[in-house]
Amino acid sequence: MPTRKGLYKPQFPQKYKGNPCNIIFRSSWEYKLMKYFDLNANIVEWQSEELWIPYRSPIDGKVHRYFPDFLIRVVDKNGNKTTKVIEIKPKKQTLPPTQKTKSSKPTKRYVTEVMTYGINTSKWKAAKEYCGDRKWEFLIFTEKELGLV
């Protein structure tokens, strides 16, 4: 299985909504899901980083574009279609950061983690609202949901 990044070549390019010749995976986790979406008959459409959602950054106060990892359309056994927007993140990045030392001055790493967490939670809040307005589901997959722990 790939470990870093590359181009995913779908076996069923007609299911991919976007350019099936330019599907980029940025981790082995993304590759694993792409393969699952491509081969699963219940997933009738999927895309990777094709959808963008506006969000306001807590860092600069400006509106930016958030590109979630995946959008999929699933058909259940009764023929009902549901749409899901999926973000993949390590569990550690879904939790508020904690400073390791008791020092009065925060470390550079801690400040970076706090900023990243703030941006991510703003993106996820915007995604939940965006999906809610459309009766879609927003999900964050970590190593637990991917069956890696």
N, CA, C and O of each residue as an XYZ file, in Angstrom:
596
protein
N       0.851     -1.184      0.000
C       0.000      0.000      0.000
C       0.896      1.246      0.000
O       1.901      1.282      0.710
N       0.537      2.267     -0.793
C       1.334      3.496     -0.805
C       1.370      4.135      0.583
O       0.415      4.028      1.353
N       2.473      4.793      0.886
C       2.603      5.400      2.202
C       2.578      6.922      2.187
O       2.317      7.538      3.220
N       2.842      7.536      1.053
C       2.909      8.994      1.063
C       1.859      9.621      0.175
O       0.736      9.878      0.610
N       2.224      9.864     -1.063
C       1.262     10.479     -1.964
C       1.498     10.038     -3.387
O       2.563      9.530     -3.739
N       0.467     10.248     -4.206
C       0.564      9.844     -5.595
C      -0.776     10.012     -6.286
O      -1.699     10.622     -5.746
N      -0.869      9.460     -7.488
C      -2.111      9.510     -8.263
C      -2.862      8.200     -8.092
O      -2.276      7.122     -8.190
N      -4.143      8.295     -7.841
C      -4.986      7.104     -7.733
C      -5.633      6.873     -9.091
O      -6.222      7.786     -9.671
N      -5.522      5.665     -9.589
C      -6.138      5.277    -10.862
C      -7.373      4.427    -10.571
O      -7.237      3.257    -10.212
N      -8.577      4.992    -10.717
C      -9.788      4.245    -10.372
C     -10.084      3.117    -11.365
O      -9.840      3.242    -12.565
N     -10.610      2.029    -10.838
C     -11.070      0.931    -11.697
C     -12.432      1.259    -12.307
O     -12.797      0.727    -13.355
N     -13.179      2.142    -11.636
C     -14.496      2.563    -12.111
C     -14.525      4.096    -12.231
O     -15.146      4.776    -11.413
N     -13.855      4.627    -13.249
C     -13.740      6.087    -13.371
C     -15.083      6.792    -13.545
O     -15.194      7.983    -13.255
N     -16.098      6.079    -14.010
C     -17.417      6.697    -14.194
C     -18.050      7.087    -12.862
O     -18.934      7.943    -12.834
N     -17.617      6.478    -11.757
C     -18.145      6.821    -10.438
C     -17.523      8.104     -9.889
O     -18.092      8.740     -9.002
N     -16.369      8.481    -10.409
C     -15.664      9.640     -9.884
C     -16.208     10.916    -10.512
O     -16.271     11.038    -11.735
N     -16.600     11.863     -9.668
C     -17.134     13.140    -10.146
C     -16.017     14.175    -10.077
O     -15.753     14.778     -9.037
N     -15.390     14.349    -11.196
C     -14.217     15.199    -11.329
C     -13.352     14.575    -12.400
O     -13.824     13.737    -13.169
N     -12.107     14.966    -12.461
C     -11.191     14.404    -13.452
C     -10.591     13.113    -12.902
O      -9.759     13.166    -11.996
N     -10.999     11.937    -13.435
C     -10.505     10.665    -12.893
C      -9.024     10.417    -13.197
O      -8.441      9.452    -12.705
N      -8.422     11.288    -14.006
C      -6.988     11.159    -14.306
C      -6.138     11.990    -13.343
O      -4.910     11.972    -13.421
N      -6.793     12.714    -12.439
C      -6.053     13.596    -11.530
C      -6.554     13.458    -10.092
O      -6.840     14.457     -9.432
N      -6.659     12.226     -9.614
C      -7.073     11.978     -8.236
C      -5.802     11.804     -7.402
O      -5.073     10.824     -7.555
N      -5.556     12.756     -6.531
C      -4.319     12.762     -5.753
C      -4.599     12.308     -4.321
O      -5.481     12.844     -3.648
N      -3.832     11.309     -3.863
C      -3.909     10.935     -2.454
C      -2.677     11.483     -1.757
O      -1.579     11.498     -2.313
N      -2.884     11.935     -0.521
C      -1.812     12.580      0.238
C      -1.356     11.730      1.428
O      -0.489     12.140      2.199
N      -1.949     10.549      1.564
C      -1.549      9.640      2.644
C      -2.046      8.244      2.315
O      -2.896      8.063      1.444
N      -1.507      7.260      3.020
C      -1.979      5.881      2.840
C      -3.424      5.763      3.308
O      -4.168      4.919      2.809
N      -3.828      6.596      4.258
C      -5.210      6.578      4.742
C      -6.154      7.010      3.634
O      -7.196      6.389      3.423
N      -5.791      8.083      2.918
C      -6.630      8.548      1.807
C      -6.668      7.493      0.709
O      -7.727      7.233      0.138
N      -5.531      6.887      0.411
C      -5.483      5.838     -0.612
C      -6.422      4.686     -0.251
O      -7.150      4.179     -1.104
N      -6.400      4.284      0.999
C      -7.250      3.182      1.466
C      -8.729      3.512      1.230
O      -9.487      2.666      0.755
N      -9.131      4.733      1.561
C     -10.530      5.119      1.359
C     -10.879      5.242     -0.119
O     -11.965      4.835     -0.533
N      -9.984      5.791     -0.909
C     -10.245      5.906     -2.347
C     -10.509      4.532     -2.959
O     -11.445      4.356     -3.739
N      -9.694      3.587     -2.603
C      -9.868      2.228     -3.118
C     -11.216      1.651     -2.675
O     -11.911      1.005     -3.460
N     -11.575      1.891     -1.416
C     -12.862      1.424     -0.894
C     -14.020      2.074     -1.657
O     -14.951      1.383     -2.070
N     -13.969      3.392     -1.848
C     -15.045      4.098     -2.557
C     -15.154      3.595     -3.995
O     -16.256      3.394     -4.506
N     -14.027      3.397     -4.632
C     -13.989      2.963     -6.022
C     -14.609      1.572     -6.188
O     -15.359      1.339     -7.135
N     -14.303      0.665     -5.288
C     -14.710     -0.734     -5.447
C     -16.046     -1.081     -4.792
O     -16.615     -2.130     -5.091
N     -16.560     -0.226     -3.908
C     -17.799     -0.520     -3.192
C     -19.008     -0.175     -4.065
O     -19.179      0.974     -4.472
N     -19.838     -1.169     -4.347
C     -21.008     -0.970     -5.223
C     -22.048     -0.039     -4.613
O     -22.821      0.571     -5.352
N     -22.094      0.091     -3.288
C     -23.061      0.980     -2.639
C     -22.673      2.454     -2.736
O     -23.494      3.339     -2.494
N     -21.430      2.705     -3.087
C     -20.986      4.084     -3.284
C     -21.088      4.361     -4.777
O     -20.305      3.844     -5.574
N     -22.071      5.188     -5.144
C     -22.377      5.412     -6.557
C     -21.644      6.616     -7.147
O     -21.503      6.726     -8.365
N     -21.178      7.518     -6.281
C     -20.386      8.669     -6.723
C     -19.397      9.005     -5.617
O     -19.680      8.824     -4.432
N     -18.239      9.496     -6.022
C     -17.305      9.999     -5.034
C     -16.384     11.020     -5.680
O     -16.200     11.044     -6.897
N     -15.817     11.853     -4.836
C     -14.857     12.845     -5.305
C     -13.878     13.149     -4.182
O     -14.183     12.960     -3.005
N     -12.708     13.619     -4.563
C     -11.660     13.939     -3.607
C     -11.216     15.385     -3.801
O     -10.715     15.759     -4.861
N     -11.408     16.181     -2.768
C     -11.009     17.585     -2.755
C     -11.548     18.376     -3.948
O     -10.871     19.266     -4.462
N     -12.754     18.053     -4.381
C     -13.410     18.781     -5.473
C     -14.358     19.850     -4.911
O     -14.546     20.901     -5.524
N     -14.946     19.580     -3.754
C     -15.890     20.490     -3.093
C     -15.115     21.482     -2.237
O     -14.145     21.115     -1.574
N     -15.548     22.744     -2.253
C     -14.973     23.696     -1.300
C     -16.079     24.369     -0.508
O     -17.177     24.617     -1.007
N     -15.750     24.656      0.746
C     -16.693     25.251      1.693
C     -16.028     26.502      2.276
O     -14.905     26.425      2.774
N     -16.707     27.647      2.219
C     -16.112     28.848      2.822
C     -16.131     28.770      4.351
O     -17.082     28.267      4.949
N     -15.067     29.277      4.967
C     -15.006     29.358      6.429
C     -14.202     30.602      6.807
O     -13.377     31.082      6.030
N     -14.452     31.108      7.994
C     -13.715     32.276      8.488
C     -12.605     31.794      9.418
O     -12.856     31.098     10.402
N     -11.384     32.175      9.087
C     -10.238     31.780      9.906
C     -10.193     32.579     11.202
O     -10.357     33.799     11.186
N      -9.970     31.894     12.331
C      -9.837     32.620     13.595
C      -8.478     33.325     13.697
O      -8.260     34.135     14.598
N      -7.581     33.018     12.782
C      -6.238     33.601     12.822
C      -6.217     34.996     12.200
O      -5.711     35.943     12.803
N      -6.771     35.116     10.984
C      -6.732     36.416     10.308
C      -8.116     37.043     10.111
O      -8.223     38.162      9.609
N      -9.181     36.323     10.505
C     -10.529     36.866     10.391
C     -11.071     36.893      8.971
O     -12.172     37.392      8.739
N     -10.312     36.360      8.018
C     -10.729     36.376      6.614
C     -11.423     35.075      6.233
O     -11.246     34.039      6.874
N     -12.222     35.162      5.166
C     -12.894     33.973      4.646
C     -11.917     33.239      3.731
O     -11.297     33.833      2.849
N     -11.801     31.956      3.961
C     -10.936     31.073      3.158
C     -11.784     29.940      2.607
O     -12.961     29.811      2.942
N     -11.169     29.113      1.751
C     -11.863     27.946      1.198
C     -11.306     26.667      1.819
O     -10.096     26.447      1.857
N     -12.214     25.843      2.296
C     -11.868     24.542      2.885
C     -12.256     23.467      1.882
O     -13.392     23.431      1.410
N     -11.316     22.598      1.561
C     -11.541     21.488      0.644
C     -11.532     20.188      1.451
O     -10.461     19.636      1.706
N     -12.710     19.685      1.859
C     -12.727     18.405      2.593
C     -12.143     17.287      1.729
O     -12.132     17.368      0.501
N     -11.665     16.258      2.393
C     -11.001     15.170      1.667
C     -11.921     14.464      0.674
O     -11.515     14.189     -0.456
N     -13.161     14.166      1.083
C     -14.051     13.393      0.207
C     -15.500     13.833      0.300
O     -15.959     14.339      1.324
N     -16.202     13.624     -0.800
C     -17.657     13.688     -0.830
C     -18.095     12.389     -1.493
O     -17.608     12.042     -2.569
N     -19.015     11.672     -0.851
C     -19.504     10.416     -1.422
C     -21.025     10.406     -1.431
O     -21.672     11.049     -0.605
N     -21.580      9.666     -2.378
C     -23.023      9.414     -2.417
C     -23.205      7.908     -2.295
O     -22.664      7.125     -3.075
N     -23.985      7.533     -1.288
C     -24.177      6.127     -0.948
C     -25.635      5.751     -1.176
O     -26.538      6.532     -0.874
N     -25.863      4.549     -1.712
C     -27.215      4.026     -1.876
C     -27.369      2.839     -0.935
O     -26.557      1.913     -0.953
N     -28.426      2.872     -0.101
C     -28.641      1.759      0.821
C     -29.459      0.663      0.142
O     -29.814      0.784     -1.031
N     -29.754     -0.405      0.881
C     -30.458     -1.556      0.307
C     -31.868     -1.222     -0.158
O     -32.443     -1.953     -0.965
N     -32.439     -0.106      0.350
C     -33.780      0.315     -0.068
C     -33.749      1.311     -1.224
O     -34.793      1.794     -1.663
N     -32.542      1.618     -1.718
C     -32.406      2.555     -2.828
C     -32.337      4.012     -2.409
O     -32.346      4.900     -3.262
N     -32.267      4.275     -1.106
C     -32.171      5.651     -0.613
C     -30.740      6.161     -0.755
O     -29.789      5.466     -0.397
N     -30.591      7.387     -1.284
C     -29.269      7.986     -1.447
C     -28.978      8.950     -0.310
O     -29.827      9.750      0.083
N     -27.770      8.859      0.204
C     -27.299      9.820      1.195
C     -25.950     10.374      0.732
O     -25.183      9.702      0.043
N     -25.691     11.603      1.127
C     -24.433     12.246      0.781
C     -23.650     12.495      2.048
O     -24.192     12.957      3.053
N     -22.359     12.181      1.988
C     -21.492     12.355      3.154
C     -20.229     13.100      2.732
O     -19.649     12.833      1.680
N     -19.826     14.027      3.568
C     -18.568     14.747      3.387
C     -17.637     14.226      4.469
O     -17.991     14.196      5.647
N     -16.439     13.814      4.054
C     -15.523     13.135      4.974
C     -14.177     13.842      5.023
O     -13.595     14.180      3.992
N     -13.699     14.057      6.232
C     -12.362     14.588      6.467
C     -11.567     13.508      7.179
O     -12.098     12.822      8.052
N     -10.299     13.350      6.817
C      -9.427     12.370      7.460
C      -8.376     13.119      8.266
O      -7.669     13.979      7.741
N      -8.284     12.785      9.536
C      -7.301     13.421     10.419
C      -6.826     12.420     11.464
O      -7.604     11.576     11.908
N      -5.561     12.502     11.860
C      -5.132     11.711     13.021
C      -5.919     12.157     14.250
O      -6.212     13.343     14.402
N      -6.256     11.226     15.113
C      -7.048     11.515     16.319
C      -6.453     12.683     17.102
O      -7.181     13.533     17.615
N      -5.133     12.716     17.187
C      -4.440     13.766     17.933
C      -4.840     15.162     17.443
O      -4.945     16.094     18.240
N      -5.062     15.302     16.135
C      -5.393     16.611     15.571
C      -6.865     16.983     15.751
O      -7.258     18.101     15.420
N      -7.671     16.081     16.263
C      -9.087     16.379     16.505
C      -9.344     16.804     17.949
O     -10.471     17.132     18.320
N      -8.286     16.794     18.755
C      -8.391     17.143     20.177
C      -7.641     18.437     20.451
O      -6.639     18.720     19.792
N      -8.111     19.235     21.420
C      -7.375     20.462     21.750
C      -5.952     20.123     22.200
O      -5.748     19.179     22.963
N      -4.972     20.895     21.725
C      -3.589     20.598     22.122
C      -3.347     20.900     23.597
O      -4.009     21.746     24.197
N      -2.395     20.194     24.152
C      -1.995     20.452     25.537
C      -0.508     20.755     25.549
O       0.271     20.145     24.816
N      -0.122     21.706     26.392
C       1.292     22.053     26.494
C       1.982     21.023     27.370
O       1.498     20.701     28.455
N       3.099     20.512     26.908
C       3.797     19.425     27.606
C       4.540     19.909     28.851
O       4.656     19.178     29.835
N       5.039     21.140     28.804
C       5.818     21.633     29.940
C       4.981     22.584     30.780
O       3.975     23.120     30.314
N       5.402     22.785     32.010
C       4.717     23.695     32.930
C       5.282     25.116     32.821
O       4.931     25.994     33.609
N       6.157     25.328     31.839
C       6.772     26.633     31.636
C       5.710     27.702     31.410
O       4.657     27.428     30.834
N       5.989     28.918     31.864
C       5.028     30.014     31.684
C       4.956     30.464     30.233
O       3.956     31.039     29.801
N       6.022     30.201     29.481
C       6.045     30.608     28.077
C       5.702     29.402     27.193
O       6.365     28.368     27.263
N       4.641     29.546     26.347
C       4.282     28.414     25.481
C       5.370     28.146     24.430
O       6.022     29.065     23.934
N       5.538     26.874     24.115
C       6.528     26.520     23.106
C       6.009     26.881     21.718
O       4.807     27.046     21.514
N       6.926     26.998     20.779
C       6.555     27.314     19.392
C       5.657     26.208     18.828
O       4.695     26.489     18.113
N       5.969     24.978     19.147
C       5.171     23.837     18.686
C       3.739     23.915     19.213
O       2.778     23.676     18.483
N       3.618     24.257     20.505
C       2.289     24.364     21.107
C       1.473     25.474     20.437
O       0.290     25.285     20.154
N       2.088     26.614     20.186
C       1.397     27.730     19.531
C       0.923     27.302     18.142
O      -0.205     27.598     17.749
N       1.777     26.612     17.408
C       1.413     26.119     16.072
C       0.241     25.141     16.161
O      -0.689     25.212     15.357
N       0.283     24.231     17.131
C      -0.808     23.266     17.308
C      -2.119     23.959     17.671
O      -3.179     23.551     17.197
N      -2.065     24.987     18.492
C      -3.261     25.739     18.867
C      -3.849     26.436     17.640
O      -5.063     26.423     17.439
N      -2.988     27.043     16.820
C      -3.457     27.722     15.609
C      -4.078     26.719     14.638
O      -5.148     26.971     14.084
N      -3.413     25.591     14.434
C      -3.928     24.563     13.526
C      -5.262     24.029     14.022
O      -6.189     23.837     13.234
N      -5.364     23.789     15.317
C      -6.613     23.294     15.890
C      -7.735     24.321     15.716
O      -8.869     23.960     15.401
N      -7.419     25.585     15.920
C      -8.408     26.651     15.742
C      -8.906     26.733     14.306
O     -10.103     26.885     14.065
N      -7.997     26.635     13.367
C      -8.384     26.652     11.953
C      -9.233     25.433     11.623
O     -10.276     25.555     10.982
N      -8.785     24.254     12.061
C      -9.534     23.025     11.775
C     -10.940     23.063     12.363
O     -11.896     22.676     11.692
N     -11.082     23.521     13.599
C     -12.421     23.549     14.187
C     -13.316     24.554     13.463
O     -14.525     24.342     13.365
N     -12.742     25.640     12.956
C     -13.528     26.597     12.160
C     -13.975     25.952     10.847
O     -15.115     26.133     10.419
N     -13.081     25.205     10.214
C     -13.435     24.490      8.979
C     -14.562     23.494      9.244
O     -15.526     23.420      8.482
N     -14.436     22.731     10.327
C     -15.412     21.685     10.621
C     -16.761     22.264     11.007
O     -17.799     21.685     10.685
N     -16.760     23.392     11.688
C     -18.019     24.060     12.029
C     -18.722     24.509     10.747
O     -19.927     24.311     10.591
N     -17.963     25.114      9.833
C     -18.531     25.554      8.556
C     -19.039     24.354      7.756
O     -20.095     24.430      7.128
N     -18.297     23.256      7.774
C     -18.697     22.053      7.031
C     -19.979     21.456      7.612
O     -20.852     21.022      6.861
N     -20.101     21.430      8.933
C     -21.321     20.899      9.562
C     -22.530     21.738      9.167
O     -23.593     21.193      8.869
N     -22.375     23.058      9.164
C     -23.478     23.941      8.761
C     -23.816     23.749      7.282
O     -24.986     23.641      6.916
N     -22.799     23.709      6.446
C     -22.968     23.531      5.002
C     -23.702     22.220      4.719
O     -24.661     22.185      3.947
N     -23.242     21.154      5.351
C     -23.863     19.839      5.153
C     -25.277     19.810      5.731
O     -26.188     19.254      5.116
N     -25.460     20.395      6.889
C     -26.776     20.428      7.511
C     -27.802     21.120      6.630
O     -28.941     20.667      6.524
N     -27.400     22.219      5.997
C     -28.300     22.947      5.087
C     -28.752     22.086      3.914
O     -29.825     22.308      3.354
N     -27.934     21.107      3.545
C     -28.216     20.256      2.385
C     -28.717     18.864      2.773
O     -28.950     18.013      1.914
N     -28.878     18.646      4.077
C     -29.264     17.333      4.614
C     -28.214     16.270      4.271
O     -28.543     15.121      3.974
N     -26.965     16.677      4.320
C     -25.820     15.798      4.153
C     -25.239     15.515      5.536
O     -25.636     16.127      6.527
N     -24.302     14.587      5.585
C     -23.639     14.250      6.834
C     -22.164     14.625      6.731
O     -21.525     14.359      5.714
N     -21.622     15.243      7.780
C     -20.192     15.555      7.833
C     -19.547     14.624      8.842
O     -20.001     14.516      9.981
N     -18.481     13.949      8.417
C     -17.799     12.969      9.267
C     -16.305     13.246      9.299
O     -15.714     13.656      8.300
N     -15.710     13.019     10.444
C     -14.252     13.068     10.566
C     -13.798     11.648     10.869
O     -14.202     11.056     11.869
N     -12.951     11.108      9.993
C     -12.412      9.768     10.181
C     -10.997      9.874     10.745
O     -10.156     10.606     10.223
N     -10.755      9.129     11.821
C      -9.427      9.032     12.404
C      -8.957      7.585     12.216
O      -9.615      6.784     11.553
N      -7.819      7.276     12.806
C      -7.314      5.915     12.694
C      -8.316      4.880     13.237
O      -8.337      3.733     12.790
N      -9.141      5.301     14.203
C     -10.153      4.387     14.758
C     -11.177      4.001     13.692
O     -11.436      2.816     13.484
N     -11.770      5.007     13.004
C     -12.781      4.734     11.987
C     -12.185      3.976     10.795
O     -12.891      3.233     10.113
N     -10.908      4.162     10.553
C     -10.237      3.477      9.435
C      -9.778      2.065      9.822
O      -9.199      1.353      9.001
N     -10.035      1.663     11.066
C      -9.670      0.326     11.509
C      -8.169      0.122     11.674
O      -7.659     -0.985     11.501
N      -7.458      1.216     12.016
C      -6.003      1.128     12.137
C      -5.520      1.023     13.578
O      -4.319      0.957     13.839
N      -6.483      1.010     14.521
C      -6.096      0.848     15.939
C      -6.902     -0.277     16.562
O      -6.733     -0.578     17.743
